[in-house]
Amino acid sequence: MLDWAAEQIVLYWDIFKYLIPAVPWTVLITITSFSLALVLGMIIGILRISKIPAIARLAGLYINVIRGVPLLVQIFFIYFGLGGLLNLDRFTAGVLAVGICYSAYLAEIFRSGINAIAHGQYEAALSLGMTRFQTLRYVIIPQSWRIVIPPIANQFIASLKDSSLVSIIGMRELTRAGREYYSQYFVDFQTWLMVGLIYLVMTITLTKAVKYLEQFYAVKGFGTQK
């Protein structure tokens, strides 16, 4: 029994050492793609509430189309479709696919956050001589940010887990490293248990960081609560 336990400890340590170099790639893919999603999501979210009907409808169409297509299909389309035309590498294609996919969800989050601000805030800013752009930049968006932190953070954690899908196009991140180890040593249970544990540690760490952000930006009686 003790020999078996010792063998398992050595095995898990060996798997961990093999997997851990791929973790920075998982983190890099997640941060880069989500940064893209934040920028695109905010732009599309603002366009979604545009006073020009055609622009609002186009933004809505973008959101519906992107949310209606599975992320895996988008990865295939960007890498094998656009990638052939634009000569995209695996990393760029994966980042674009995940970023574009999550931008549609973030756009709706930003739109909801902006719409949650009382209309009187707009009127007060406009009465002070601010333009609509200045009102959004200096008054509305800073307040809505406090409201949207929790759902945005949840999407960030989800994007971390969905980054595993880029392994399908050969990008070596955590899941891909797990598949490589399994294919070499045919150790399935221990390999995927270790992969799952590493993902779990990363998501729990992010959850703790999110709680800190919520408390840091919290205003009593508004948005997130202390």
N, C-alpha and C positions, 0 to 999 in steps of 0.2 A: 504493500500500500504506500509506504513511504517512498519507495523507488518510483512508483507511478506518479506520485505527487511531484517529486523532484523533476521527473521527465517533463511533466506538464508545465512546470514553472520555466524550465529551460526553453521549451517550445514556444510558450507565450512571449517570452523575452526576445526570442529570435524573430518571431513575427512582428513584434513591436519595433525592433530595430530596422526591419525591412520596410515597414510602413511609414515610419516617422519622417523620412526625407520627403515624402510626397505631401505631407500636411501643409508646408508653406505654399505649395502650388494650389491646394484647395482654398487656402485663405486668400491668396492673391487673386484667383479667379472670382471668388465671392466678392471681395472688396471692389475690384475693378468693374465687374459687371453691375454691381449694385450702385456704384457711383454713377455709372451711365444711366441706370434706371431712374435714379433720383433726378438727374438733370432732365431727361426726357419726360419723366412723369410729371414734374412740376410744370414744364412747358405745355404739355398736352392738357394737364388739369386746368391751367389758366385759359387755354384756348377753348376748353369745354364750356366755360361760362362766358365766352365772348358774347358781346351784344350783336355781333354780325352772325346771323343764322347759318350761313354757309360754312363759316369757320367752325362754329360749334358742332354742326352736323359732321364735318370731316373729322374732327377730333373724336366724336362719338363713334364714327365708323372705324377709326383706328383702334379704339379700345375694344370694340366688339369683335373685330377680326382677330386681333392678337390674342384676346382671351379665349376665343373660340377654337384656336389651333393648339394642340398639345405642344409642350416645350420640346419634346423629343423630335417631333416633326419639324419644328422651327430650326433645331440644330442641324438636322439633315439638309433642310432646304438651304440654309445659309452656308454650310460647309461644302456640300456637294453641288449645290446650285450656283449661288452667288460666288462661292469660293473658287469655282472653276473660272468664272469670268474676271473676278477681281484679284485672283491669286492670294486668297486668304490662308494664313496658317491655322493650325488647330486652335491655338490659344485665342487668336483674334476672333475666329468664328464662334468659339464657345462663349467668349465674353459678349459678343454682339447678340447671340441668341438669348442668353440668360438676361442680359440687360434690356433688350427690347421686350421680351416676355413680361418681365416684372414692371416695366415702365407703364404698361396698361393698367395693372392693378394699383400702382402708386398714383397714377393720374386720377383715378376715382377716389382714392384716399385724400389727395390734395383738394380735389373738388369739394368733397364733403366737408373737409376742414374749413375751407374758405366760406362755404355756404353757411357754416355754423356760426359765423361771426354776425352779430346783430347788424341790421341794415343802418341803424343809427350811426355806426362807426364810419360807414361810407359817407353819410350826409355830413357828419362833423368834419371829416377830412376835406371834403369838397368845399365846404363853407369856408375853410381856411385858405382856399386857393390852390389846393393840391390838384394835380392831374389824376386821371384814373390810374396811370402807371405808378405814380408816386404814392397813391393811396394803397395800392396793393403791396408795394415794396416796403413802405415804412409803417403801415398801420395794420393791414389785414394779414399778410403772410406771417409777420412775427407773432401775432396772436394765435393764428391757426396752427403754427408749428407746435405749440404746447398740446394741442388737441390731437394732432396726428402722430405724435411720437410713438405711442403704444402700437397702433396698427402697422406703422412703418417698421418698427423693430421686429414685429412678428414676421413681416415679409422678408426682412433681412435674414432671420433665422431659417425661414423656409428656403431662401435662395442658397444658403450654405448647404442644405441637404440636397437641393436640386442640382447643385454644381456637380454632383456625382454623375449626372447624365452625360456630361461632356466626355466621359470615359469611352462612350460608344464610338467617338471619332478618333480615338487613340490618344487623347490627352492624358498624360500620366499624372493623375491626382490620387487621392486616397483610395477611392473605389477601384481604379485601374491597378494600383499597386497591390490591392487585395486579390484581384483576379490573377495577376502575374504570379503571386506567391502560391496561390492555390494550384495554378496550372503546372508549376514546377514541382511542388511537393505533395499535391493531392491531399492537403489537410483542409477540409472544408469548414467544419464546425468551429474550430479554434480560430481560423483566419477571419471568418465573418463576424465572430463574436468580438474579436479585437478591433476590427473595423468599426463595428457598431459602438463599442465602448469609446473609441477615440472621437467619433461624431458626437456621442452623448456628452463627453467632457467639454467639447467645443460649444455645443448648444447651451449647456448649463452655464458655462462661463459668460456667453453672450447674454443669457437671461439675467444674470446678476448685473452685468453692465447696463442693461436696459432699465432695470429697477433703479439703478443709481441715476441714470439720465432723467427718468420720470420724476424722481425726488428733487433733482437739481433744478429742473425747469418748472416745477409745480408752483402754481399760485392757488392759494386756498379759495375754493368755490369756483374755480375756473379750470377747465381741462383736466389734466392729471392731478392727483391728490397726494399730499404728503401723508 
